[in-house]
């Protein structure tokens, strides 16, 4: 598969096989499941162990979408139809996020598109807490240990800071033209679901045509991207037309 460098990340495009499995996993509205699906997609496509912040995750998914299905798409949001282009989106998106800066609580901001409990998410993301009589290093503690220790802290100022951080995460939004998607309650996941999904039957039709006429097998579909598969089909159709035998029966995507 082809590799690309984008926003300082090395990204491998999705194979046809990976994309078809992605589409199969989009038959749900459960935000927890969708969050896992898109996290796995990013983890499999991006090389290296570099921590990816939430804004970069958005841009990486948009880039993968452009590689897989092209840059243009239509979407309906709150009963309004939009015609969009990936490049235009990347140039116009912004994140509305208010940071709380504190010298008493150090934490790693969540990069999850779905958080069931924001307060718990902040607690398990704490790296250090500074108290009047010293500091507590949370970085090597388990999530359970962090929760126990935090709940034993009697300093009301610490609790207030952590609660304020959690409240601020509720306001984290991705702004796209006149649309706003909350970054942690699953809103953005439904946006990505809509721009990645396609008719699964059309994929099966495409497979059938290429297996029948070009003898492609499972390994081929794992090594070609969807765009490359479409090129093969178009070449096959052109050959049939040149021979005046008509095109290969297939529902165009």
C-alpha positions as semicolon CSV with decimal commas, in nm:
position;residue;x (nm);y (nm);z (nm)
1;X;0,000;0,000;0,000
2;X;0,111;0,357;-0,066
3;X;0,254;0,568;0,216
4;X;0,217;0,945;0,246
5;X;0,359;1,211;0,475
6;X;0,088;1,438;0,613
7;X;0,109;1,682;0,906
8;X;0,439;1,520;1,018
9;X;0,279;1,173;1,020
10;X;0,355;0,880;0,790
11;X;0,018;0,747;0,679
12;X;-0,063;0,430;0,486
13;X;-0,376;0,443;0,274
14;X;-0,650;0,191;0,348
15;X;-0,651;-0,126;0,144
16;X;-0,977;-0,222;-0,024
17;X;-1,009;-0,502;0,232
18;X;-0,959;-0,260;0,524
19;X;-1,207;-0,014;0,382
20;X;-1,474;-0,282;0,330
21;X;-1,430;-0,394;0,692
22;X;-1,457;-0,031;0,804
23;X;-1,788;0,004;0,618
24;X;-1,918;-0,315;0,781
25;X;-1,837;-0,172;1,123
26;X;-2,027;0,150;1,055
27;X;-2,365;-0,024;1,078
28;X;-2,417;0,110;1,429
29;X;-2,504;0,433;1,605
30;X;-2,332;0,331;1,928
31;X;-2,073;0,608;1,990
32;X;-1,851;0,377;2,197
33;X;-1,826;0,130;1,908
34;X;-1,771;0,404;1,649
35;X;-1,496;0,553;1,865
36;X;-1,318;0,216;1,872
37;X;-1,363;0,171;1,496
38;X;-1,207;0,507;1,405
39;X;-0,933;0,475;1,667
40;X;-0,835;0,140;1,514
41;X;-0,844;0,293;1,166
42;X;-0,604;0,569;1,274
43;X;-0,374;0,334;1,466
44;X;-0,346;0,097;1,170
45;X;-0,282;0,375;0,919
46;X;-0,037;0,594;1,112
47;X;0,318;0,472;1,157
48;X;0,501;0,528;1,482
49;X;0,417;0,572;1,850
50;X;0,378;0,948;1,850
51;X;0,083;1,063;2,060
52;X;-0,187;1,205;1,832
53;X;-0,390;1,496;1,965
54;X;-0,758;1,524;1,886
55;X;-0,723;1,792;1,616
56;X;-0,464;1,582;1,431
57;X;-0,695;1,280;1,457
58;X;-0,964;1,482;1,279
59;X;-0,725;1,585;1,002
60;X;-0,585;1,232;0,962
61;X;-0,934;1,088;0,916
62;X;-1,016;1,358;0,662
63;X;-0,694;1,278;0,476
64;X;-0,772;0,904;0,476
65;X;-1,119;0,981;0,344
66;X;-0,976;1,182;0,055
67;X;-0,736;0,897;-0,032
68;X;-1,011;0,636;-0,020
69;X;-1,321;0,799;-0,165
70;X;-1,201;1,129;-0,307
71;X;-1,213;1,485;-0,185
72;X;-1,575;1,578;-0,264
73;X;-1,885;1,460;-0,079
74;X;-2,239;1,561;0,017
75;X;-2,366;1,557;0,373
76;X;-2,689;1,645;0,551
77;X;-2,661;1,803;0,894
78;X;-2,961;1,924;1,094
79;X;-3,183;1,898;0,784
80;X;-2,948;2,113;0,578
81;X;-2,755;1,980;0,277
82;X;-2,389;2,061;0,223
83;X;-2,154;2,001;-0,069
84;X;-1,803;1,977;0,070
85;X;-1,442;1,936;-0,031
86;X;-1,176;1,790;0,199
87;X;-0,920;2,062;0,119
88;X;-1,177;2,332;0,191
89;X;-1,266;2,162;0,519
90;X;-0,903;2,137;0,634
91;X;-0,853;2,506;0,554
92;X;-1,164;2,611;0,745
93;X;-1,190;2,388;1,050
94;X;-1,097;2,516;1,392
95;X;-1,133;2,393;1,746
96;X;-1,304;2,597;2,011
97;X;-1,132;2,494;2,333
98;X;-1,071;2,683;2,655
99;X;-0,761;2,570;2,839
100;X;-0,733;2,591;3,216
101;X;-0,372;2,656;3,314
102;X;-0,281;2,553;3,666
103;X;0,052;2,504;3,840
104;X;-0,116;2,263;4,082
105;X;-0,264;2,010;3,839
106;X;-0,081;1,878;3,533
107;X;-0,280;1,653;3,300
108;X;-0,280;1,520;2,947
109;X;-0,583;1,643;2,755
110;X;-0,815;1,375;2,625
111;X;-0,793;1,289;2,257
112;X;-1,101;1,064;2,265
113;X;-1,398;1,138;2,041
114;X;-1,630;0,979;2,295
115;X;-1,603;1,016;2,672
116;X;-1,878;0,871;2,890
117;X;-1,770;1,053;3,205
118;X;-1,559;1,365;3,160
119;X;-1,465;1,397;3,526
120;X;-1,331;1,042;3,533
121;X;-1,149;1,108;3,206
122;X;-0,972;1,408;3,359
123;X;-0,878;1,214;3,673
124;X;-0,717;0,928;3,478
125;X;-0,537;1,187;3,261
126;X;-0,372;1,358;3,559
127;X;0,007;1,342;3,551
128;X;0,091;1,540;3,865
129;X;-0,082;1,716;4,154
130;X;0,100;1,971;4,370
131;X;-0,018;1,994;4,730
132;X;0,090;2,228;5,010
133;X;0,307;1,956;5,161
134;X;0,449;1,812;4,839
135;X;0,345;1,664;4,509
136;X;0,197;1,338;4,383
137;X;0,324;1,185;4,060
138;X;0,028;1,018;3,886
139;X;0,208;0,926;3,564
140;X;0,294;0,568;3,662
141;X;-0,024;0,487;3,853
142;X;-0,306;0,271;3,722
143;X;-0,642;0,434;3,654
144;X;-0,784;0,269;3,965
145;X;-0,498;0,399;4,180
146;X;-0,543;0,750;4,041
147;X;-0,913;0,745;4,125
148;X;-0,850;0,624;4,482
149;X;-0,576;0,879;4,554
150;X;-0,768;1,168;4,399
151;X;-1,074;1,094;4,611
152;X;-0,858;1,092;4,922
153;X;-0,727;1,445;4,855
154;X;-0,902;1,688;5,090
155;X;-0,780;2,008;4,921
156;X;-1,097;2,172;4,784
157;X;-0,894;2,388;4,545
158;X;-0,766;2,077;4,366
159;X;-1,118;1,940;4,333
160;X;-1,239;2,273;4,197
161;X;-0,960;2,286;3,937
162;X;-1,029;1,931;3,817
163;X;-1,404;1,993;3,797
164;X;-1,342;2,312;3,599
165;X;-1,121;2,120;3,355
166;X;-1,400;1,862;3,308
167;X;-1,658;2,136;3,253
168;X;-1,435;2,297;2,991
169;X;-1,404;1,969;2,800
170;X;-1,782;1,975;2,757
171;X;-1,739;2,292;2,552
172;X;-1,472;2,153;2,316
173;X;-1,615;2,188;1,966
174;X;-1,495;2,152;1,612
175;X;-1,620;2,442;1,402
176;X;-1,677;2,374;1,033
177;X;-1,840;2,657;0,840
178;X;-2,176;2,696;1,022
179;X;-2,163;2,350;1,179
180;X;-2,038;2,271;1,528
181;X;-1,950;1,921;1,646
182;X;-1,876;1,841;2,007
183;X;-1,542;1,660;2,023
184;X;-1,612;1,430;2,316
185;X;-1,981;1,333;2,315
186;X;-1,984;1,139;1,986
187;X;-2,107;1,420;1,756
188;X;-1,794;1,414;1,544
189;X;-1,813;1,035;1,511
190;X;-2,147;1,057;1,329
191;X;-1,993;1,310;1,092
192;X;-1,710;1,068;1,010
193;X;-1,953;0,777;0,981
194;X;-2,148;0,970;0,716
195;X;-1,846;1,065;0,506
196;X;-1,686;0,718;0,512
197;X;-1,989;0,497;0,459
198;X;-2,091;0,364;0,121
199;X;-2,333;0,107;-0,019
200;X;-2,188;-0,229;0,082
201;X;-2,366;-0,404;-0,206
202;X;-2,179;-0,189;-0,455
203;X;-1,851;-0,313;-0,305
204;X;-1,963;-0,673;-0,345
205;X;-2,063;-0,602;-0,707
206;X;-1,719;-0,456;-0,770
207;X;-1,550;-0,762;-0,618
208;X;-1,761;-0,999;-0,823
209;X;-1,680;-0,823;-1,149
210;X;-1,304;-0,829;-1,087
211;X;-1,294;-1,184;-0,953
212;X;-1,491;-1,307;-1,252
213;X;-1,304;-1,116;-1,521
214;X;-0,952;-1,067;-1,381
215;X;-0,931;-1,364;-1,143
216;X;-0,846;-1,139;-0,849
217;X;-0,826;-1,316;-0,514
218;X;-0,834;-1,226;-0,145
219;X;-0,466;-1,132;-0,138
220;X;-0,518;-0,888;-0,427
221;X;-0,797;-0,711;-0,241
222;X;-0,569;-0,679;0,061
223;X;-0,291;-0,522;-0,147
224;X;-0,492;-0,280;-0,363
225;X;-0,666;0,036;-0,242
226;X;-1,026;0,109;-0,339
227;X;-0,911;0,374;-0,585
228;X;-0,676;0,124;-0,752
229;X;-0,955;-0,135;-0,767
230;X;-1,177;0,121;-0,939
231;X;-0,902;0,192;-1,194
232;X;-0,885;-0,179;-1,276
233;X;-1,260;-0,190;-1,324
234;X;-1,258;0,118;-1,546
235;X;-0,979;-0,032;-1,760
236;X;-1,180;-0,351;-1,791
237;X;-1,489;-0,159;-1,894
238;X;-1,287;0,035;-2,152
239;X;-1,160;-0,289;-2,304
240;X;-1,510;-0,423;-2,334
241;X;-1,629;-0,102;-2,496
242;X;-1,338;-0,107;-2,742
243;X;-1,437;-0,459;-2,836
244;X;-1,799;-0,344;-2,873
245;X;-1,907;-0,599;-2,617
246;X;-2,050;-0,354;-2,365
247;X;-1,929;-0,277;-2,019
248;X;-1,899;-0,510;-1,725
249;X;-2,232;-0,509;-1,537
250;X;-2,164;-0,313;-1,222
251;X;-2,338;-0,050;-1,016
252;X;-2,105;0,247;-1,039
253;X;-1,994;0,394;-0,708
